[in-house]
């Protein structure tokens, strides 16, 4: 961790994925498929990025156990 730009990008992509899953769960509306098509190469890239962002954000748990240091 430590690269703030990558951290913020991963968090933003994960939030977009969470919103999409919320829309699917509540309204049966898949925003990614609506905007990019059903399993087109572009939508598959978006789904892949959401998955990779989620895996990357798992490393935030290791930071939760470390004491914060003043900047």
C-alpha positions as a Markdown table, in Angstrom:
| # | Residue | x | y | z |
|---|---|---|---|---|
| 1 | Unk | 0.0 | 0.0 | 0.0 |
| 2 | Unk | 1.1 | 3.6 | 0.1 |
| 3 | Unk | 0.3 | 4.8 | -3.4 |
| 4 | Unk | -2.7 | 7.0 | -2.7 |
| 5 | Unk | -3.7 | 7.3 | -6.4 |
| 6 | Unk | -3.9 | 3.5 | -6.7 |
| 7 | Unk | -5.8 | 3.2 | -3.4 |
| 8 | Unk | -8.4 | 5.8 | -4.4 |
| 9 | Unk | -8.8 | 4.3 | -7.9 |
| 10 | Unk | -9.3 | 0.8 | -6.5 |
| 11 | Unk | -11.8 | 2.1 | -3.9 |
| 12 | Unk | -13.7 | 4.0 | -6.6 |
| 13 | Unk | -13.9 | 1.0 | -8.8 |
| 14 | Unk | -15.0 | -1.2 | -5.9 |
| 15 | Unk | -17.7 | 1.3 | -5.0 |
| 16 | Unk | -19.0 | 1.3 | -8.6 |
| 17 | Unk | -19.1 | -2.5 | -8.4 |
| 18 | Unk | -21.0 | -2.4 | -5.1 |
| 19 | Unk | -23.5 | 0.1 | -6.5 |
| 20 | Unk | -24.0 | -2.2 | -9.5 |
| 21 | Unk | -24.6 | -5.2 | -7.3 |
| 22 | Unk | -27.1 | -3.1 | -5.2 |
| 23 | Unk | -29.0 | -2.3 | -8.4 |
| 24 | Unk | -29.0 | -5.9 | -9.4 |
| 25 | Unk | -30.2 | -7.0 | -6.0 |
| 26 | Unk | -32.9 | -4.4 | -5.6 |
| 27 | Unk | -34.2 | -3.8 | -9.1 |
| 28 | Unk | -32.8 | -6.6 | -11.3 |
| 29 | Unk | -31.0 | -3.8 | -13.2 |
| 30 | Unk | -27.4 | -4.4 | -14.3 |
| 31 | Unk | -26.0 | -0.9 | -15.0 |
| 32 | Unk | -22.8 | -2.3 | -16.6 |
| 33 | Unk | -24.7 | -4.5 | -19.1 |
| 34 | Unk | -27.0 | -1.6 | -19.8 |
| 35 | Unk | -24.2 | 0.8 | -20.6 |
| 36 | Unk | -21.7 | -1.6 | -22.2 |
| 37 | Unk | -23.7 | -4.6 | -23.4 |
| 38 | Unk | -24.2 | -8.1 | -22.1 |
| 39 | Unk | -20.7 | -9.6 | -21.6 |
| 40 | Unk | -19.0 | -7.6 | -24.3 |
| 41 | Unk | -15.2 | -7.4 | -24.0 |
| 42 | Unk | -15.5 | -3.9 | -22.5 |
| 43 | Unk | -18.0 | -5.1 | -19.8 |
| 44 | Unk | -15.8 | -8.0 | -19.0 |
| 45 | Unk | -12.9 | -5.6 | -18.5 |
| 46 | Unk | -15.1 | -3.6 | -16.1 |
| 47 | Unk | -16.0 | -6.8 | -14.2 |
| 48 | Unk | -12.4 | -7.8 | -14.1 |
| 49 | Unk | -11.3 | -4.4 | -12.8 |
| 50 | Unk | -13.9 | -4.6 | -10.0 |
| 51 | Unk | -12.7 | -8.0 | -9.0 |
| 52 | Unk | -9.1 | -7.0 | -9.0 |
| 53 | Unk | -9.9 | -3.9 | -7.0 |
| 54 | Unk | -11.7 | -6.0 | -4.4 |
| 55 | Unk | -8.7 | -8.3 | -4.1 |
| 56 | Unk | -6.4 | -5.3 | -3.8 |
| 57 | Unk | -8.6 | -3.7 | -1.1 |
| 58 | Unk | -8.2 | -6.9 | 1.0 |
| 59 | Unk | -4.8 | -5.6 | 1.9 |
| 60 | Unk | -6.5 | -2.7 | 3.8 |
| 61 | Unk | -7.2 | -5.2 | 6.5 |
| 62 | Unk | -3.5 | -5.5 | 7.3 |
| 63 | Unk | -3.5 | -1.7 | 7.8 |
| 64 | Unk | -6.4 | -1.8 | 10.2 |
| 65 | Unk | -4.2 | -3.7 | 12.7 |
| 66 | Unk | -1.3 | -1.3 | 12.5 |
| 67 | Unk | -1.2 | 1.8 | 14.6 |
| 68 | Unk | -1.5 | 5.0 | 12.5 |
| 69 | Unk | 1.5 | 7.2 | 12.3 |
| 70 | Unk | 1.2 | 11.0 | 12.1 |
| 71 | Unk | 1.9 | 12.5 | 8.7 |
